[in-house]
């Protein structure tokens, strides 16, 4: 017996019955566009700005205004915010970015206050400089 046998056409049709497709009802008349039940609703998501990570500001504060390591901590949270943004977790990226912003503000404020106090103390003569 050969492996390549040809079956008669009648045997193939009986082996595979025709599928039962549901027929679509045809509309009796054409309607003008925009009228009738045939409508499509497309939902467009609202655009939100990507969360900020304040990386550049954090690097500046780390290098120049690192009061009590607040600038370094801001840099850590900025990197975390950037990583979360790349992954697509926008909620966590906003949270880390907000923390980095607060730490940057604190580092900048405290560093500027420290410089201002040193200038005032030097000007009043409390801290003696070279004469």
Buried (B, 14 or more C-beta within 10 A) or exposed (E): EEEEEEEEEEEEEEEEEEEEEEEEEEEEEEEEEEEEEEEEEEEEEEEEEEBBBBBEBBBBBBEEBBBEEBBBBBBBBBBBBBBBBEEEBBEBBBBBBBBBBBBBBBBBEBBEEEEEEEEEEEEEEEEEEEE
